[in-house]
Amino acid sequence: MIYLNRKGSGFALGENSTVDGVRAVELFYRPIKNTDSGRVTFLQSQTRLNSPVMGTLMPADYLPVAQLSDRCVSIFKLAFVQLLQALGKFHEREVDVDWASVFMPARFLRQTEAPRIAADYCDKFGVKYERVCFELSPDVLDEADSTAADNVALMRRQGFHFLLTGFGTEGFKMLKTAEFKVDNIMLDGSVAQVLGKSDRYDTCVNSLLNFVFDLNAEVIADGITDDKQVKQLSGMQCLYYSGENAGKYIAERYVRNRNE
């Protein structure tokens, strides 16, 4: 078990976002492409933690523990600031994407002041709300009351976007997705493994896509590995995809305009 606030762990996160000169929180970005044009339409970020003691931790390493306390909120705020700073750099480099995402924990989203805080951060850095997408994990569907869902609706009216991940995985609460009116739902990469294997599998994938379309959301299919799958998705009216065929996660300094 990893204790992010243990003395000597290297994760005493506060106002200072560096540890021994290295960013304690660092975002990496991967492209989400359009199935028809191949254009890089969005950027999905991944929040990694750096420690001189434990090295680099991926979300799967630290999130289960961090989300048990407000530590996950501290990490989110540092990541959000870094995203807003990166969006300014992307604009200077003429990186032409509609939005870039950052993971938002349910613990933050359920706070009544979440919409105001998010807006204040964007205003401080001069970033338009519609340039930001908040990524939500499936555990947001476990929320006991409507505060988180209400905040999603309010923040979308402000202009923010939302991406719900994990769709198609075992235990995903499909019926609860109707309460969270997000812009995009990411079809888990495990589903892509069966795409094109047989007509029966393709019918199942198509049914999942239509379920999302009925919610007035767009599907982003993850785990796509080849052009044949991209063509199949396009035929199923799925507009966006990510995975090996689209591109891997890279550091912010390497993000450039790939749509020329």
N, C-alpha and C positions, 0 to 999 in steps of 0.2 A: 504493500500500500504506500502511496506517495502522499506525504504531508507538505502541502505547498507553503504553510506558514511555520514550519519547524525551523528552529535556529540552525543555521548552517546549510539549509537546503538550497539557498540562493534564490528563494522566491518570496522575499519580503516585499511584495509589490505595494507601491504607494505612488506618490506623485512622480518620483523618479522612475522612468521606464527603462533604465539600463542597469545591468549588473556587470561590474568589472569592464565597463566600456562596451558591452554587447547588449543589444536590445533584449530585455527580459521577455517581451512579447514581440513576435515577428510574424507578419502576414506574408503568405505565399499565394500566388494567383494562378488560376488555370482558366482557359477559354471555354466558353459555351457558344457553340456555333449554330447557325441556321442550317437546317437540313436541305433547303433548296439552293441557297446561294453560297453556302460555305463561309459566310461572313461571321467574324467573331462579334457576337451581339452583346454578350454579357461577360463579366469576369466574376468567378466564384473564388473567394479567399478561404484560406485555411489558417487558423491561428495556432502557431507553435510557440512553445515556451523554451527559453534558453537558460541554462544554469551552468555555472562553472563546476558544480558538483555532479549533477546528473546528466549533463549534456542537453541535447534537444529532445523535448517531449512533444509527441503528437497528441491531437485531441483525445484519442482513445486512451492515452496514458494518464492524462490529468483530469479530464472532464468528469468522470464518475465521482471523484473525490471533491473536485472544486464545486460541483453543483449541489453539494450538501450544505454549503454555507454561502455567505455573501462574497467569498473569494471569487466565484465565477463572475459576479457583477464587476468587481475590480478589474479582472482580466478583460471583460467585455469593453469597459470604458477605455482602457488603454488601446485595445484593438480598434475601437471605433475612431479614436483620435488618429491612429496611424492610417486607417482607411481614408479619412477625410484629407489628411496630408497627401496621401498617394494620389487621390483623385485630382488634386491640384497639379501634381507632377504629370499625371497622364494627360491632362488637358494641354500642358505645355508641349508634350511630345506628340500631340495630335492623335492620341489613342482613342479611336472612334468607337466607343461602346455606350450602350444605353444606360447601364448601371453596373456597379460593382457591389459585391455582397460582403457582409460580415456576420458571424454567428452571434445571435442574441439568445441568452439563456432565458428560460421561462421565469426564473426568479426575478429577473429585471422586468420582463414584459408584464408581469402581474402587478407591478407597482402602478398606482394611479397616476403618478407624475411622469411615467415613462414617455408619453408623447411630448410633453413639454421639454424634458431633458434632451431627447433626441433632436428636437427642433433647435434648441439652444446651442447644441454642439455644432450643428450644420451652419447656423447663423454666424457663430464665432469664426468658422473657417471659410465662410463665404461659399458654401457648397449647396447647390439646389437640392431640395429633398428628393426629387425624382431621380437623382443620380445614385441614390443609396437603396440597397436592398438588404433586408434583415433576414438571415437564414434561421429557420426554426427546426429543431429536431422533433421526432415523433413524441417525445415525452410531454410536449406542450398540450397534447391531446388528453393528458391525464389531469388537467387543471379542474379543480372542484367547482369553481364558480365561473362566471362569465367575464371577469375583469380582463383576462388576457385576450379573449376573443373580441371584446369591446374595444380594447386598445388597438388591435390589428385593424379593425374597421375605421377607427378614428384616424390612425396614422396613415392609412391608405387615402383617406380623404385629404390629408395634408399633402400627399404626393409621394410618400414612401412606398416602396415595394416590399413584398414578402415572398419568401421561398420556403416551402415545407418539404423536408427531405424524408427519405426512408419509405416512400410509398411502394407497396408490393412486398415488404418484408414480413416475416412471421410475427404476428402479434400487433401489427399496425392496425389502429382502430379506424377503419375506413369510414364508418358512419359518422364518427366525430368530426371528420374533415369538413362536413357541411357547416359546422359552427364557426370554423375559421376560414373566412373568405379571403384567401390569399391569391396573389397574382399567378404564382407558378408552383407546381408540385413536381418534385424530382422522383422519377421512377428509378428505384434502386438498381444498381449495377447487376445484382443477382438475377434480375428479370431479363436483362440483355443477353445473358448466357444461353437462354433458350430461344431467342429471336432467330427465326429462320431454320430452326431444327425440324419443324414439322408444321403442317397446316393446323393441327390441333393447338400447338403451342402459340402459333401466331394469332389464332382466334382468341386465346386467353389474353395475350398482350393487348390486342385490339380492344377487348372488353375493358381492360384497365384504363386504357387511354380514353375511351368513351365515358367512363365513370368520371374522370377528371373534367372532360369537356362539359359534362352536364352540370358541373359545379361552377362553370364560367371561369375556369382557370386554364392555363397553358401547361403542357407537359414538357419537362426537360428529361430526356432519357439518358441516364448515366451508364457508364461501362461499355460504351460503343467502341468496337475494335476495328471495324473495316467499312469500306465504302458501300458494300452490299447492304449492311444493316442500316446505314444512313438512308439509302434509297428506299428500303422497306418502310422506315419511319416516315419519310416524306409521303409515301403512298397512303399511310395511315393518318395523315393530317397532323402528325407530330412535328412541330416547327423547330425544336431545339434539341441539341444533344451535347454530351460531354463524355470524357473518357479518353482512352488511348488514341483514338482516331482524331480527336479534337486537339489534344495537347495536354501536357503534364503541368503540375504546379511548379512555378518558378518564382524566384525572388523579385520583389518590386522593381529593383534596378534593371532587370532584364525585360520588363514589359515594354513592348514597342508596338507601333501600328502595324498590324499584319493584314490589313484590309486593302492595301494599295494594289 
